[in-house]
């Protein structure tokens, strides 16, 4: 996969490894996350949505079997929310508004089926970001530990200057903002 944001895009010369050319693809799946060559997350979101909607069917079937809301809620968290939040810290920050609404629609549908309120997709993202940031800050051997440096006051973290919205919405600036608002 070739990621190229140059204004004057030209055809890429084929990459040759051990005498055979490597195929150039528009998207690939890595560790369950769909990566596209233009770094948008619509393909990943549609894949997640499709999986979650298939599991909503089973939630509906359990509701018809008159299972109590706590068990339905546990089923939701284990089968649907786990899909929605898989690697969420990597991709959710740069999702489009329509992708976020699509994911939130699944949560609302599950709320209607179960009959209890569930955490929104944004709440899940915020919780996971804060948890991941705390684990990075606490682990001095983590490769990303250097991104979380305290200001001289020792109370807030130094923010990362982001020129583009893609970088501004990525994990590290978002996590630093969330940690700073916590204190």
C-alpha positions as CSV (number, residue, x, y, z in Angstrom):
1,X,0.0,0.0,0.0
2,X,1.3,3.4,-0.9
3,X,0.3,6.5,1.0
4,X,1.0,9.6,-1.1
5,X,-0.4,13.0,-0.4
6,X,1.7,15.0,-2.9
7,X,-0.1,17.4,-5.1
8,X,1.4,16.1,-8.3
9,X,0.8,12.4,-8.0
10,X,2.7,10.2,-10.4
11,X,2.5,6.5,-11.0
12,X,4.6,4.6,-8.5
13,X,7.4,2.4,-9.9
14,X,6.9,-1.2,-8.9
15,X,8.8,-2.3,-5.8
16,X,10.8,-5.4,-6.5
17,X,11.8,-7.8,-3.7
18,X,13.8,-11.0,-4.5
19,X,13.1,-10.5,-8.2
20,X,9.3,-10.3,-8.0
21,X,7.2,-7.2,-7.9
22,X,5.1,-6.4,-4.9
23,X,1.4,-5.8,-5.5
24,X,0.2,-2.3,-4.7
25,X,-3.2,-2.3,-3.0
26,X,-5.7,0.4,-2.0
27,X,-6.5,-1.1,1.4
28,X,-5.4,-3.8,3.8
29,X,-6.5,-5.4,7.0
30,X,-3.9,-5.4,9.8
31,X,-4.7,-6.7,13.3
32,X,-8.4,-6.4,12.6
33,X,-8.2,-2.8,11.5
34,X,-8.8,-1.8,7.9
35,X,-6.2,0.7,6.6
36,X,-6.8,2.6,3.4
37,X,-4.2,4.3,1.3
38,X,-5.8,7.7,1.8
39,X,-5.8,7.2,5.6
40,X,-9.5,7.5,6.0
41,X,-11.4,5.3,8.3
42,X,-14.7,4.8,6.4
43,X,-13.8,1.3,5.3
44,X,-12.9,0.3,8.9
45,X,-16.1,1.9,10.2
46,X,-18.3,0.1,7.6
47,X,-16.7,-3.2,8.5
48,X,-17.2,-2.7,12.2
49,X,-20.8,-1.6,11.6
50,X,-21.6,-4.7,9.5
51,X,-20.2,-7.0,12.3
52,X,-22.1,-5.1,15.0
53,X,-25.4,-5.2,13.2
54,X,-25.1,-9.0,12.7
55,X,-24.7,-9.3,16.5
56,X,-27.6,-7.0,17.2
57,X,-29.7,-9.8,15.7
58,X,-28.6,-12.2,18.5
59,X,-29.3,-9.5,21.0
60,X,-32.9,-9.2,19.7
61,X,-33.3,-13.0,19.9
62,X,-32.2,-13.0,23.5
63,X,-34.6,-10.2,24.2
64,X,-37.4,-12.2,22.7
65,X,-36.4,-15.1,25.0
66,X,-37.2,-12.7,27.9
67,X,-33.7,-12.5,29.4
68,X,-33.3,-9.8,32.1
69,X,-31.5,-6.5,31.1
70,X,-28.3,-7.3,33.1
71,X,-27.7,-10.4,31.0
72,X,-28.5,-8.5,27.8
73,X,-26.2,-5.8,28.9
74,X,-23.4,-8.2,29.5
75,X,-24.0,-9.8,26.1
76,X,-23.8,-6.4,24.5
77,X,-20.6,-5.5,26.2
78,X,-19.0,-8.8,25.3
79,X,-20.1,-9.1,21.7
80,X,-21.0,-5.7,20.3
81,X,-19.2,-3.1,22.4
82,X,-16.0,-5.1,22.1
83,X,-16.2,-4.9,18.3
84,X,-17.0,-1.1,18.4
85,X,-14.1,-0.4,20.7
86,X,-11.5,-2.6,19.0
87,X,-8.4,-0.4,18.6
88,X,-10.6,2.7,19.0
89,X,-7.7,4.8,20.2
90,X,-6.0,4.4,16.9
91,X,-8.9,5.3,14.5
92,X,-11.8,7.1,16.2
93,X,-10.1,10.5,16.5
94,X,-9.9,10.9,12.7
95,X,-13.3,9.4,11.9
96,X,-15.8,11.6,10.0
97,X,-18.9,12.8,11.7
98,X,-21.1,10.5,9.6
99,X,-19.0,7.5,10.7
100,X,-19.3,8.5,14.3
101,X,-23.1,8.8,13.9
102,X,-23.2,5.4,12.3
103,X,-21.4,3.9,15.2
104,X,-23.6,5.8,17.7
105,X,-26.7,4.6,16.0
106,X,-25.7,1.0,16.8
107,X,-25.3,1.9,20.5
108,X,-28.7,3.6,20.5
109,X,-30.3,0.5,18.8
110,X,-28.8,-1.7,21.5
111,X,-30.1,0.7,24.2
112,X,-33.6,0.3,22.8
113,X,-33.4,-3.5,22.6
114,X,-32.0,-3.8,26.2
115,X,-34.0,-1.0,27.8
116,X,-31.1,0.5,29.7
117,X,-28.7,3.4,28.9
118,X,-25.3,2.5,27.6
119,X,-22.1,4.5,27.3
120,X,-21.9,6.5,24.1
121,X,-19.2,5.7,21.6
122,X,-17.5,9.0,22.5
123,X,-17.5,8.1,26.2
124,X,-15.9,4.7,25.3
125,X,-13.2,6.5,23.3
126,X,-12.5,9.0,26.0
127,X,-12.2,6.3,28.7
128,X,-9.9,4.1,26.5
129,X,-7.7,7.1,25.6
130,X,-7.3,8.1,29.3
131,X,-6.6,4.5,30.3
132,X,-4.0,4.0,27.5
133,X,-2.3,7.4,28.3
134,X,-2.0,6.5,32.0
135,X,-0.4,3.1,31.1
136,X,2.1,4.9,28.8
137,X,2.9,7.6,31.5
138,X,3.4,4.9,34.2
139,X,5.7,2.7,32.0
140,X,9.0,4.4,31.5
141,X,10.2,1.8,29.1
142,X,7.2,2.4,26.7
143,X,8.5,3.8,23.3
144,X,5.9,6.6,23.5
145,X,6.7,7.6,27.0
146,X,8.7,10.6,25.8
147,X,5.6,12.2,24.3
148,X,4.1,12.7,27.8
149,X,6.5,15.2,29.4
150,X,5.3,17.3,32.4
151,X,5.5,21.1,32.3
152,X,7.7,22.7,35.0
153,X,4.7,23.0,37.3
154,X,4.5,19.2,37.4
155,X,0.7,19.3,37.1
156,X,0.1,19.4,33.3
157,X,1.6,17.6,30.3
158,X,3.3,19.5,27.5
159,X,1.0,19.7,24.5
160,X,2.1,18.6,21.1
161,X,1.9,21.2,18.4
162,X,-0.2,20.0,15.6
163,X,-0.4,21.8,12.3
164,X,-2.9,19.5,10.5
165,X,-6.2,18.4,11.9
166,X,-5.2,14.8,11.1
167,X,-2.4,15.1,13.7
168,X,-4.5,17.2,16.0
169,X,-7.1,14.5,16.2
170,X,-4.7,11.6,16.5
171,X,-4.1,9.7,19.8
172,X,-1.2,11.6,21.4
173,X,-2.5,15.2,21.2
174,X,-6.0,13.9,22.2
175,X,-4.6,11.9,25.1
176,X,-2.6,14.8,26.4
177,X,-5.6,17.1,26.2
178,X,-7.7,14.6,28.1
179,X,-5.1,14.1,30.8
180,X,-4.7,17.8,31.2
181,X,-8.5,18.3,31.6
182,X,-8.5,15.6,34.3
183,X,-6.1,17.4,36.6
